[in-house]
């Protein structure tokens, strides 16, 4: 392959039975959003990290809608020579990098369905883990970009969400909270 071509996926993702029942995306809400920035004078060597913290959903009793929830996270770290005065909870213990900015947001998405009463919970959860994240991702990208710009940081390229590509574990620290486990990083 030439340098501009991408490698095709080794296997195709499973198509959820939910997809065959979808009629439309009805509404997307940002339920909550949190942004924190550490005011450091000498930020450099930024490294963005993205995480999917939680997904889930349920079909309404009448089977006409699927209500999905997605919680996404982002942190921007920097390599600093002088970490004097940086709170310990903002230091990545593995890399020594400092968390300069942290963004976390939750979204609710409603999808119209053609009679989804017979869909099983595992299929709904699988659909939400991929498709609901994909639906929320453009709104998430905008929230990260605008939050960084309003705080005086430069925008960081947020890649499109893809179900292909390497998935790696990410540890994301949020000030005043314990580490979350079971996160899925997105490349």
N, C-alpha and C positions, 0 to 999 in steps of 0.2 A: 504494500500500500504506500502511496505517496504521503509526504508529511502532512498534507492538509486533510487527509481522510481520517475518519474515526473507525475504530474497531467495532464491528457489529456485536450485539450482545450474544453471549453463549447460549442463552435460552430466552424465549419470550415469556413475559410475565403472564400469569394466569388471568384470564378475563373473568371478572366477578359476575355472578348471576344477577347482581343488582343492576349492572349496566343495561341488560335487556329490559328492565322495568322502568328506566329513567325516562322522564318526559322533558325536564328542564331543570336548570339551576334557578330556584325561585328567589332566594335572598341570601346575602352574605353580610354579616355584622362583625365588626370588631368589638368584642365584648370587653376586653381589657387590654391595656398596654402600659408597659413600664420601661422607662429609659433612665439610665444612670451613667454619668460621665465623671471620670477622675480628672481634675484640672492639673495636668502635668505640663511644664514648660518645654520639655525636650523630648516629645514623642518622636519615635522613629521606628522603621522596620515593622510596619503594621502587619498583622496577620489576622484575617477574619476566620471565625468558626461559626458554623450553623448547626442547630440541633432541633430535632423533633422531640418534644417532651412528652406529648400525650395526644392520642387520637381516640375517637369513639363515636358512637352514634346509635340511633334506635329508629325503628319505623313507628309512625304514629298508629294508634289503635285502629283507625279506619283504613290504614294501608296506603293512604294517598301521599304521604310525605316521609322522607327520611331526614331526620335532624342530626347533623354531624357537628362534632366539636374538634378543634385542632388547637394545640398550644405549641408555639414555636419560639426558639431562642437563638440569640446571636451574641457573640462577644468579640471585641476587637482587642487584641493584645499587642504590646510593644516591648521591644528589648530596651531596657534602660541600664546605663552603666551605674548610676547612683539611685538606689532604691530607698534611700533614707526618707523616712516619713511616710512610706507607702504602707497602708494597713496590710497585715498579714493575709487577711481573707481575699485580698486582691492580687496576691502572688500565686502564680501557677507553680505548685510544688514540684512538678515533673520537669518543667522547662525553665523556670525562673523568670518567665515573662510576666509583665504586669497587665492586668485587665484594665484597659483605658476606658472602654465603653461597654455597656451591657444593655441589650434590648430583649424584651420578652413580651409576647402578645398572644391573646386567645381570640379565636374566631368561631362563629356559629354559622353553619351553612344549611339551608333547607333545599332539598331536591324534591321535585314533583315525581311521583311514581304512578305507574299503572298497576294498581293492586299489589302492594308489597307485603301483604299479610303473611304470606307463606315463606318469606325470606328468613333464613336462619341467622342467628346472632353472629356466628363466625364469618359468614359472608358479608354481613353489614360491617363488621369490624375490619375485615380485610379491605373492603371498598374504602372505608374512611381512612385507613392507614396510607393508602396511595392516592385515591381520587380526591378526597376532601383536602388533603395537603396540596395537591396539584391545583385545586380550585382556589385555595386561600393564598397560594404562593405569590401571585402578582401584587396582592394587597400588602403582604408581608414585605416584599421587596421595597415597595414605596414607603412603608413605615420606617424601615431601617434607614433608607436613603435620606428621607426628610428629617429624621431624628438626628442623624449625624451632622447634616448640614446646619440645622438650627443650633447645634451645640458648638459650632465652630470647627468641627473636624471635616476633613475632606470625605466625599462620598467614596464608598468602597463598592466595587462591582459585586453584585449579588447574582450568582448564576441562576439560570432557569432550573426549576425542579425537574429531575429526571428519575425514572425508576431504574435506569441502567447506570452502570458505573460503580466504582468501588464504594462501599459503605464502611466507614470506620467509626469506632467508638470515640466519643468526645466527652470530656469532663468539663462542665461549664459551671463556673462559680458565680453566684449572685451574692452581693453584699447582704449581710444580715440574714442569710438563709444557709442551710446545710446543702451539700452537694446533692444533686439529683442523680439517680442511677437509672440505668436502663434507657439511656438516650440513644437516638439514632442520628448520627451525623449525616449531613447531606453535602455531597461534593458537587 
